[in-house]
Amino acid sequence: MVMKKIILLLFAYSLCLTNSKAQSTHQAKVRDSLKILLKKEKQDTNRVMLLVQLSNAYTSDKPDTVMLLALEAFSLSKRLAFIKGQANSLGRIGGVYRVLGNFPKAMEFSLKALKLNEKIDNLAGIAGNLSNIGLIYRDQEQYHQAIDYFLKAKKLREQLNISDRTQLVTITSIGKSYLGLKQYDSARVHAQQAYEIASKTNSTIKGIPLSLMGSIYSETGQKKLSLEYYRLSLPYLKLAKDNINLNITFLGIAKLFEVEGQIDSTLFYANHAFETSRGAGLTIGIRDASSFLSSFYENRRNADKALFYHKVAKAANDSLSSMEKINQFQSLSFDEKIRQSEVTAAELKAKLDRKHNLQYAAIATGLIAFIILFFVLSRSIIVKTKFIEFFGVLGLLAVFEFINLFIHPYLAHLTNDSPVLMLGILIAIGALLIPFHHKLEMWITKVMVEKNKKIRLEAAKKTIASLEPN
């Protein structure tokens, strides 16, 4: 069975290599076309969005370029008071800081972007921000928090019927988080979902779920399948210039070859991982690759190289985990949890308010219908005087109780839920309404009853008259 899978994978790999030349220029064409459009576009909102799109095209391999383009987009969107552009550019800046390993800054800019998108109810933007926050948590191995944010982003995109690269990255990130938690079945399910999305969109992003499958099989001890999935992912990742996942894949392959004792291949791929990360400024990738190389040389008693990579790994790790950064990140994380709780509470309150308003509207409609029906029946011969007296007083009581029910929340807010103050105000209102209530009750019990008697008497006279012989 394993051999059959390997043969199928090799066949797919050969197909990938066949069309790789045609796909290799895709990323460059996207960038070139965006640059041409930018030259033609004037200083308006369209230019902001083009700058954001161009920065996104450089995400995986040139974080410095991403930062410059995002800053230009933010500056222009501020001048134009274009909130959506501000949110998008801040999100891109946050993404660069995450790649560089500055998680507090990444969280700070991601939260700023999230708040702006919430302000304008930009659901697609909110989904992107939630996904980016999830990535920040995942990079710090806080997998449960990461999954919470990823699932929120995924749900939003499903509501919007979005099934593109952003959704693929989110689903793959959920799989990677489950992999970090050693929940391999859940990781595999999400890797397969991501691959299905990739197959329906752009083939160059198939490398991300394929690389994840390689990592899953590696950790579950299926080394041959792992190696083939890693190798199958490489052409796609190279075409997409996805340095982040290239680093993961190169290092994964190096670890597999080390287990097999293939020293040259181990070094080849480990060095590729290190150089890829260093060239793109990926702090996490530098730390992981240099840690592996340090251990590799230490096991082979090459003290000089072991020490060199140990120092590089330590510097990268210190950059990621300084106490100041940890405290800053925890503070931002705590503030965001409070904010999310407040947002949830506000949404619940709005939902309850809508429910209460609908109930008030239904009660008011019912009372109006009752009053209309009462007046119609009171002017007919169908009902008797006792009906008018009883239901007239009942309707009057219902109206006054509805008024009491309607003003109660305002009184509670005004008196800060003080029973003594609320009782005093209600008594005062009741005292003011007593004369009015008394007059209405008298009108119902006397005037309406008298009118009904006259109507019934006239009806009786007509009946008698019709029965008398001419």
Secondary structure as a PSIPRED ss2 file (coil, helix, strand):
# PSIPRED VFORMAT (PSIPRED V4.0)

   1 M C   1.000  0.000  0.000
   2 V H   0.000  1.000  0.000
   3 M H   0.000  1.000  0.000
   4 K H   0.000  1.000  0.000
   5 K H   0.000  1.000  0.000
   6 I H   0.000  1.000  0.000
   7 I H   0.000  1.000  0.000
   8 L H   0.000  1.000  0.000
   9 L H   0.000  1.000  0.000
  10 L H   0.000  1.000  0.000
  11 F H   0.000  1.000  0.000
  12 A H   0.000  1.000  0.000
  13 Y H   0.000  1.000  0.000
  14 S H   0.000  1.000  0.000
  15 L H   0.000  1.000  0.000
  16 C H   0.000  1.000  0.000
  17 L H   0.000  1.000  0.000
  18 T H   0.000  1.000  0.000
  19 N C   1.000  0.000  0.000
  20 S H   0.000  1.000  0.000
  21 K H   0.000  1.000  0.000
  22 A H   0.000  1.000  0.000
  23 Q H   0.000  1.000  0.000
  24 S C   1.000  0.000  0.000
  25 T C   1.000  0.000  0.000
  26 H H   0.000  1.000  0.000
  27 Q H   0.000  1.000  0.000
  28 A H   0.000  1.000  0.000
  29 K H   0.000  1.000  0.000
  30 V H   0.000  1.000  0.000
  31 R H   0.000  1.000  0.000
  32 D H   0.000  1.000  0.000
  33 S H   0.000  1.000  0.000
  34 L H   0.000  1.000  0.000
  35 K H   0.000  1.000  0.000
  36 I H   0.000  1.000  0.000
  37 L H   0.000  1.000  0.000
  38 L H   0.000  1.000  0.000
  39 K H   0.000  1.000  0.000
  40 K H   0.000  1.000  0.000
  41 E C   1.000  0.000  0.000
  42 K C   1.000  0.000  0.000
  43 Q C   1.000  0.000  0.000
  44 D C   1.000  0.000  0.000
  45 T H   0.000  1.000  0.000
  46 N H   0.000  1.000  0.000
  47 R H   0.000  1.000  0.000
  48 V H   0.000  1.000  0.000
  49 M H   0.000  1.000  0.000
  50 L H   0.000  1.000  0.000
  51 L H   0.000  1.000  0.000
  52 V H   0.000  1.000  0.000
  53 Q H   0.000  1.000  0.000
  54 L H   0.000  1.000  0.000
  55 S H   0.000  1.000  0.000
  56 N H   0.000  1.000  0.000
  57 A H   0.000  1.000  0.000
  58 Y C   1.000  0.000  0.000
  59 T C   1.000  0.000  0.000
  60 S C   1.000  0.000  0.000
  61 D C   1.000  0.000  0.000
  62 K C   1.000  0.000  0.000
  63 P H   0.000  1.000  0.000
  64 D H   0.000  1.000  0.000
  65 T H   0.000  1.000  0.000
  66 V H   0.000  1.000  0.000
  67 M H   0.000  1.000  0.000
  68 L H   0.000  1.000  0.000
  69 L H   0.000  1.000  0.000
  70 A H   0.000  1.000  0.000
  71 L H   0.000  1.000  0.000
  72 E H   0.000  1.000  0.000
  73 A H   0.000  1.000  0.000
  74 F H   0.000  1.000  0.000
  75 S H   0.000  1.000  0.000
  76 L H   0.000  1.000  0.000
  77 S H   0.000  1.000  0.000
  78 K H   0.000  1.000  0.000
  79 R H   0.000  1.000  0.000
  80 L C   1.000  0.000  0.000
  81 A C   1.000  0.000  0.000
  82 F C   1.000  0.000  0.000
  83 I H   0.000  1.000  0.000
  84 K H   0.000  1.000  0.000
  85 G H   0.000  1.000  0.000
  86 Q H   0.000  1.000  0.000
  87 A H   0.000  1.000  0.000
  88 N H   0.000  1.000  0.000
  89 S H   0.000  1.000  0.000
  90 L H   0.000  1.000  0.000
  91 G H   0.000  1.000  0.000
  92 R H   0.000  1.000  0.000
  93 I H   0.000  1.000  0.000
  94 G H   0.000  1.000  0.000
  95 G H   0.000  1.000  0.000
  96 V H   0.000  1.000  0.000
  97 Y H   0.000  1.000  0.000
  98 R H   0.000  1.000  0.000
  99 V H   0.000  1.000  0.000
 100 L C   1.000  0.000  0.000
 101 G C   1.000  0.000  0.000
 102 N C   1.000  0.000  0.000
 103 F H   0.000  1.000  0.000
 104 P H   0.000  1.000  0.000
 105 K H   0.000  1.000  0.000
 106 A H   0.000  1.000  0.000
 107 M H   0.000  1.000  0.000
 108 E H   0.000  1.000  0.000
 109 F H   0.000  1.000  0.000
 110 S H   0.000  1.000  0.000
 111 L H   0.000  1.000  0.000
 112 K H   0.000  1.000  0.000
 113 A H   0.000  1.000  0.000
 114 L H   0.000  1.000  0.000
 115 K H   0.000  1.000  0.000
 116 L H   0.000  1.000  0.000
 117 N H   0.000  1.000  0.000
 118 E H   0.000  1.000  0.000
 119 K H   0.000  1.000  0.000
 120 I C   1.000  0.000  0.000
 121 D C   1.000  0.000  0.000
 122 N C   1.000  0.000  0.000
 123 L H   0.000  1.000  0.000
 124 A H   0.000  1.000  0.000
 125 G H   0.000  1.000  0.000
 126 I H   0.000  1.000  0.000
 127 A H   0.000  1.000  0.000
 128 G H   0.000  1.000  0.000
 129 N H   0.000  1.000  0.000
 130 L H   0.000  1.000  0.000
 131 S H   0.000  1.000  0.000
 132 N H   0.000  1.000  0.000
 133 I H   0.000  1.000  0.000
 134 G H   0.000  1.000  0.000
 135 L H   0.000  1.000  0.000
 136 I H   0.000  1.000  0.000
 137 Y H   0.000  1.000  0.000
 138 R H   0.000  1.000  0.000
 139 D H   0.000  1.000  0.000
 140 Q C   1.000  0.000  0.000
 141 E C   1.000  0.000  0.000
 142 Q C   1.000  0.000  0.000
 143 Y H   0.000  1.000  0.000
 144 H H   0.000  1.000  0.000
 145 Q H   0.000  1.000  0.000
 146 A H   0.000  1.000  0.000
 147 I H   0.000  1.000  0.000
 148 D H   0.000  1.000  0.000
 149 Y H   0.000  1.000  0.000
 150 F H   0.000  1.000  0.000
 151 L H   0.000  1.000  0.000
 152 K H   0.000  1.000  0.000
 153 A H   0.000  1.000  0.000
 154 K H   0.000  1.000  0.000
 155 K H   0.000  1.000  0.000
 156 L H   0.000  1.000  0.000
 157 R H   0.000  1.000  0.000
 158 E H   0.000  1.000  0.000
 159 Q H   0.000  1.000  0.000
 160 L C   1.000  0.000  0.000
 161 N C   1.000  0.000  0.000
 162 I C   1.000  0.000  0.000
 163 S C   1.000  0.000  0.000
 164 D C   1.000  0.000  0.000
 165 R H   0.000  1.000  0.000
 166 T H   0.000  1.000  0.000
 167 Q H   0.000  1.000  0.000
 168 L H   0.000  1.000  0.000
 169 V H   0.000  1.000  0.000
 170 T H   0.000  1.000  0.000
 171 I H   0.000  1.000  0.000
 172 T H   0.000  1.000  0.000
 173 S H   0.000  1.000  0.000
 174 I H   0.000  1.000  0.000
 175 G H   0.000  1.000  0.000
 176 K H   0.000  1.000  0.000
 177 S H   0.000  1.000  0.000
 178 Y H   0.000  1.000  0.000
 179 L H   0.000  1.000  0.000
 180 G H   0.000  1.000  0.000
 181 L C   1.000  0.000  0.000
 182 K C   1.000  0.000  0.000
 183 Q C   1.000  0.000  0.000
 184 Y H   0.000  1.000  0.000
 185 D H   0.000  1.000  0.000
 186 S H   0.000  1.000  0.000
 187 A H   0.000  1.000  0.000
 188 R H   0.000  1.000  0.000
 189 V H   0.000  1.000  0.000
 190 H H   0.000  1.000  0.000
 191 A H   0.000  1.000  0.000
 192 Q H   0.000  1.000  0.000
 193 Q H   0.000  1.000  0.000
 194 A H   0.000  1.000  0.000
 195 Y H   0.000  1.000  0.000
 196 E H   0.000  1.000  0.000
 197 I H   0.000  1.000  0.000
 198 A H   0.000  1.000  0.000
 199 S H   0.000  1.000  0.000
 200 K H   0.000  1.000  0.000
 201 T C   1.000  0.000  0.000
 202 N C   1.000  0.000  0.000
 203 S H   0.000  1.000  0.000
 204 T H   0.000  1.000  0.000
 205 I H   0.000  1.000  0.000
 206 K H   0.000  1.000  0.000
 207 G H   0.000  1.000  0.000
 208 I H   0.000  1.000  0.000
 209 P H   0.000  1.000  0.000
 210 L H   0.000  1.000  0.000
 211 S H   0.000  1.000  0.000
 212 L H   0.000  1.000  0.000
 213 M H   0.000  1.000  0.000
 214 G H   0.000  1.000  0.000
 215 S H   0.000  1.000  0.000
 216 I H   0.000  1.000  0.000
 217 Y H   0.000  1.000  0.000
 218 S H   0.000  1.000  0.000
 219 E H   0.000  1.000  0.000
 220 T C   1.000  0.000  0.000
 221 G C   1.000  0.000  0.000
 222 Q C   1.000  0.000  0.000
 223 K H   0.000  1.000  0.000
 224 K H   0.000  1.000  0.000
 225 L H   0.000  1.000  0.000
 226 S H   0.000  1.000  0.000
 227 L H   0.000  1.000  0.000
 228 E H   0.000  1.000  0.000
 229 Y H   0.000  1.000  0.000
 230 Y H   0.000  1.000  0.000
 231 R H   0.000  1.000  0.000
 232 L H   0.000  1.000  0.000
 233 S H   0.000  1.000  0.000
 234 L H   0.000  1.000  0.000
 235 P H   0.000  1.000  0.000
 236 Y H   0.000  1.000  0.000
 237 L H   0.000  1.000  0.000
 238 K H   0.000  1.000  0.000
 239 L H   0.000  1.000  0.000
 240 A C   1.000  0.000  0.000
 241 K C   1.000  0.000  0.000
 242 D C   1.000  0.000  0.000
 243 N H   0.000  1.000  0.000
 244 I H   0.000  1.000  0.000
 245 N H   0.000  1.000  0.000
 246 L H   0.000  1.000  0.000
 247 N H   0.000  1.000  0.000
 248 I H   0.000  1.000  0.000
 249 T H   0.000  1.000  0.000
 250 F H   0.000  1.000  0.000
 251 L H   0.000  1.000  0.000
 252 G H   0.000  1.000  0.000
 253 I H   0.000  1.000  0.000
 254 A H   0.000  1.000  0.000
 255 K H   0.000  1.000  0.000
 256 L H   0.000  1.000  0.000
 257 F H   0.000  1.000  0.000
 258 E H   0.000  1.000  0.000
 259 V H   0.000  1.000  0.000
 260 E H   0.000  1.000  0.000
 261 G C   1.000  0.000  0.000
 262 Q C   1.000  0.000  0.000
 263 I H   0.000  1.000  0.000
 264 D H   0.000  1.000  0.000
 265 S H   0.000  1.000  0.000
 266 T H   0.000  1.000  0.000
 267 L H   0.000  1.000  0.000
 268 F H   0.000  1.000  0.000
 269 Y H   0.000  1.000  0.000
 270 A H   0.000  1.000  0.000
 271 N H   0.000  1.000  0.000
 272 H H   0.000  1.000  0.000
 273 A H   0.000  1.000  0.000
 274 F H   0.000  1.000  0.000
 275 E H   0.000  1.000  0.000
 276 T H   0.000  1.000  0.000
 277 S H   0.000  1.000  0.000
 278 R H   0.000  1.000  0.000
 279 G H   0.000  1.000  0.000
 280 A H   0.000  1.000  0.000
 281 G C   1.000  0.000  0.000
 282 L C   1.000  0.000  0.000
 283 T H   0.000  1.000  0.000
 284 I H   0.000  1.000  0.000
 285 G H   0.000  1.000  0.000
 286 I H   0.000  1.000  0.000
 287 R H   0.000  1.000  0.000
 288 D H   0.000  1.000  0.000
 289 A H   0.000  1.000  0.000
 290 S H   0.000  1.000  0.000
 291 S H   0.000  1.000  0.000
 292 F H   0.000  1.000  0.000
 293 L H   0.000  1.000  0.000
 294 S H   0.000  1.000  0.000
 295 S H   0.000  1.000  0.000
 296 F H   0.000  1.000  0.000
 297 Y H   0.000  1.000  0.000
 298 E H   0.000  1.000  0.000
 299 N H   0.000  1.000  0.000
 300 R C   1.000  0.000  0.000
 301 R C   1.000  0.000  0.000
 302 N C   1.000  0.000  0.000
 303 A H   0.000  1.000  0.000
 304 D H   0.000  1.000  0.000
 305 K H   0.000  1.000  0.000
 306 A H   0.000  1.000  0.000
 307 L H   0.000  1.000  0.000
 308 F H   0.000  1.000  0.000
 309 Y H   0.000  1.000  0.000
 310 H H   0.000  1.000  0.000
 311 K H   0.000  1.000  0.000
 312 V H   0.000  1.000  0.000
 313 A H   0.000  1.000  0.000
 314 K H   0.000  1.000  0.000
 315 A H   0.000  1.000  0.000
 316 A H   0.000  1.000  0.000
 317 N H   0.000  1.000  0.000
 318 D H   0.000  1.000  0.000
 319 S H   0.000  1.000  0.000
 320 L H   0.000  1.000  0.000
 321 S H   0.000  1.000  0.000
 322 S C   1.000  0.000  0.000
 323 M H   0.000  1.000  0.000
 324 E H   0.000  1.000  0.000
 325 K H   0.000  1.000  0.000
 326 I H   0.000  1.000  0.000
 327 N H   0.000  1.000  0.000
 328 Q H   0.000  1.000  0.000
 329 F H   0.000  1.000  0.000
 330 Q H   0.000  1.000  0.000
 331 S H   0.000  1.000  0.000
 332 L H   0.000  1.000  0.000
 333 S H   0.000  1.000  0.000
 334 F H   0.000  1.000  0.000
 335 D H   0.000  1.000  0.000
 336 E H   0.000  1.000  0.000
 337 K H   0.000  1.000  0.000
 338 I H   0.000  1.000  0.000
 339 R H   0.000  1.000  0.000
 340 Q H   0.000  1.000  0.000
 341 S H   0.000  1.000  0.000
 342 E H   0.000  1.000  0.000
 343 V H   0.000  1.000  0.000
 344 T H   0.000  1.000  0.000
 345 A H   0.000  1.000  0.000
 346 A H   0.000  1.000  0.000
 347 E H   0.000  1.000  0.000
 348 L H   0.000  1.000  0.000
 349 K H   0.000  1.000  0.000
 350 A H   0.000  1.000  0.000
 351 K H   0.000  1.000  0.000
 352 L H   0.000  1.000  0.000
 353 D H   0.000  1.000  0.000
 354 R H   0.000  1.000  0.000
 355 K H   0.000  1.000  0.000
 356 H H   0.000  1.000  0.000
 357 N H   0.000  1.000  0.000
 358 L H   0.000  1.000  0.000
 359 Q H   0.000  1.000  0.000
 360 Y H   0.000  1.000  0.000
 361 A H   0.000  1.000  0.000
 362 A H   0.000  1.000  0.000
 363 I H   0.000  1.000  0.000
 364 A H   0.000  1.000  0.000
 365 T H   0.000  1.000  0.000
 366 G H   0.000  1.000  0.000
 367 L H   0.000  1.000  0.000
 368 I H   0.000  1.000  0.000
 369 A H   0.000  1.000  0.000
 370 F H   0.000  1.000  0.000
 371 I H   0.000  1.000  0.000
 372 I H   0.000  1.000  0.000
 373 L H   0.000  1.000  0.000
 374 F H   0.000  1.000  0.000
 375 F H   0.000  1.000  0.000
 376 V H   0.000  1.000  0.000
 377 L H   0.000  1.000  0.000
 378 S H   0.000  1.000  0.000
 379 R C   1.000  0.000  0.000
 380 S C   1.000  0.000  0.000
 381 I C   1.000  0.000  0.000
 382 I C   1.000  0.000  0.000
 383 V C   1.000  0.000  0.000
 384 K C   1.000  0.000  0.000
 385 T H   0.000  1.000  0.000
 386 K H   0.000  1.000  0.000
 387 F H   0.000  1.000  0.000
 388 I H   0.000  1.000  0.000
 389 E H   0.000  1.000  0.000
 390 F H   0.000  1.000  0.000
 391 F H   0.000  1.000  0.000
 392 G H   0.000  1.000  0.000
 393 V H   0.000  1.000  0.000
 394 L H   0.000  1.000  0.000
 395 G H   0.000  1.000  0.000
 396 L H   0.000  1.000  0.000
 397 L H   0.000  1.000  0.000
 398 A H   0.000  1.000  0.000
 399 V H   0.000  1.000  0.000
 400 F H   0.000  1.000  0.000
 401 E H   0.000  1.000  0.000
 402 F H   0.000  1.000  0.000
 403 I H   0.000  1.000  0.000
 404 N H   0.000  1.000  0.000
 405 L H   0.000  1.000  0.000
 406 F H   0.000  1.000  0.000
 407 I H   0.000  1.000  0.000
 408 H H   0.000  1.000  0.000
 409 P H   0.000  1.000  0.000
 410 Y H   0.000  1.000  0.000
 411 L H   0.000  1.000  0.000
 412 A H   0.000  1.000  0.000
 413 H H   0.000  1.000  0.000
 414 L H   0.000  1.000  0.000
 415 T H   0.000  1.000  0.000
 416 N C   1.000  0.000  0.000
 417 D C   1.000  0.000  0.000
 418 S C   1.000  0.000  0.000
 419 P H   0.000  1.000  0.000
 420 V H   0.000  1.000  0.000
 421 L H   0.000  1.000  0.000
 422 M H   0.000  1.000  0.000
 423 L H   0.000  1.000  0.000
 424 G H   0.000  1.000  0.000
 425 I H   0.000  1.000  0.000
 426 L H   0.000  1.000  0.000
 427 I H   0.000  1.000  0.000
 428 A H   0.000  1.000  0.000
 429 I H   0.000  1.000  0.000
 430 G H   0.000  1.000  0.000
 431 A H   0.000  1.000  0.000
 432 L H   0.000  1.000  0.000
 433 L H   0.000  1.000  0.000
 434 I H   0.000  1.000  0.000
 435 P H   0.000  1.000  0.000
 436 F H   0.000  1.000  0.000
 437 H H   0.000  1.000  0.000
 438 H H   0.000  1.000  0.000
 439 K H   0.000  1.000  0.000
 440 L H   0.000  1.000  0.000
 441 E H   0.000  1.000  0.000
 442 M H   0.000  1.000  0.000
 443 W H   0.000  1.000  0.000
 444 I H   0.000  1.000  0.000
 445 T H   0.000  1.000  0.000
 446 K H   0.000  1.000  0.000
 447 V H   0.000  1.000  0.000
 448 M H   0.000  1.000  0.000
 449 V H   0.000  1.000  0.000
 450 E H   0.000  1.000  0.000
 451 K H   0.000  1.000  0.000
 452 N H   0.000  1.000  0.000
 453 K H   0.000  1.000  0.000
 454 K H   0.000  1.000  0.000
 455 I H   0.000  1.000  0.000
 456 R H   0.000  1.000  0.000
 457 L H   0.000  1.000  0.000
 458 E H   0.000  1.000  0.000
 459 A H   0.000  1.000  0.000
 460 A H   0.000  1.000  0.000
 461 K H   0.000  1.000  0.000
 462 K H   0.000  1.000  0.000
 463 T H   0.000  1.000  0.000
 464 I H   0.000  1.000  0.000
 465 A H   0.000  1.000  0.000
 466 S H   0.000  1.000  0.000
 467 L H   0.000  1.000  0.000
 468 E C   1.000  0.000  0.000
 469 P C   1.000  0.000  0.000
 470 N C   1.000  0.000  0.000
